[in-house]
Amino acid sequence: MTTLVCGVGGITGDTVVAFLAEQGFPVRALVHREARREAAVARGAESVVVGDYDDAEALTAAMSGVREVFFVAPSYQEAEPRWVSAALAAAEAAGVDRFVYQSVLHSFTPSMPHHLRKAQSEVAVRASRLAWSILQPAMYAQTVLRVRQRSAEGLISVPYDPDARFAVVDVRDVAACVGAVLADDRHVFGGYEIVGTEVQSLRELAQTMNRVLGEERDVVHVDPGSLPLPPTWGPRQREEYALMCREYGAHGLLGSNSTTAALLGRAPTSFAEVVAREMLGAGAGTRTD
């Protein structure tokens, strides 16, 4: 009854491994580098396979003896549709029953190429012979915390209109939704928006951070290209990031949290709780009951 978690080493895969292990799932982790093996075991993985999504041998080994798969790809990767198709083929060949794919909220948004690639990947998932489910999470609350952390002292530098509205979700709530979907076959062939409990602008989220952390930082609107983006990104990733910022500035990213609440059996974790837990180490964390 092993569950394979792909994408371990990123924030989503790491959190899903830890949550599923805590809930008693026998977990196997697929990591892309040997250096990540030890961390995957520390988070609760009972076994680890090292390899990437273009490595057919590694995918075959990872899928062997597995009942269900959770798949998430790194952001802004042109190869994502190919990787999803390769994982689906390997899962079908290995006799896997369930395949849970993490997409993104409003995947079919033509102004954002990285969203469209996830929409394309959703089509491949739905066309497979597996019992599939698709999760579509909103922006993570942890992403907003990173916006603050990468800003200069006394500032929160936002690369889109600070008054654009979002319904950010705690990555731990996303992991709990993954667990709920995997634990119940009623979720087969379902697509689920995973959205936080509040609709707030970045300016309002910044005010919450200031209040919880007891500090005052001013919100400033900056050009996306002025931010310290990952050094591995090339011109395409930087352009796609700028396109995302333009879309976010115009429309934000909103959705309903009704599905999330139903999967969790409670309201999604508030942004203030996430700030307290992540930044202050407070005990107000995600409930799993």
Buried (B, 14 or more C-beta within 10 A) or exposed (E): EBBBBBBBBBBBBBBBBBBBBEBEBBBBBBBBEEEBBEBBBEBBBBBBBBBBBEBEEBBBBBBBBBBBBBBBBBBBBEBBBBBBBBBBBBBBEBEBBBBBBBBBBBBEBEEBBBBBBBBBBBEBBEEBEBBBBBBBBBBBBBBBBEBBEEBEEEBBBBBBBBBBBBBBBBBBBBBBBBBBBBBEEEBBEBBBBBBBBBBBBBBBBBBBBBEBBEEEBEBEBBEBEEBEBEEEBEEEBBBBBBBBBBBBBEBBBBBEBEBBBEBBEBBBBBBBBBBBBBBEEEEBBBBBE
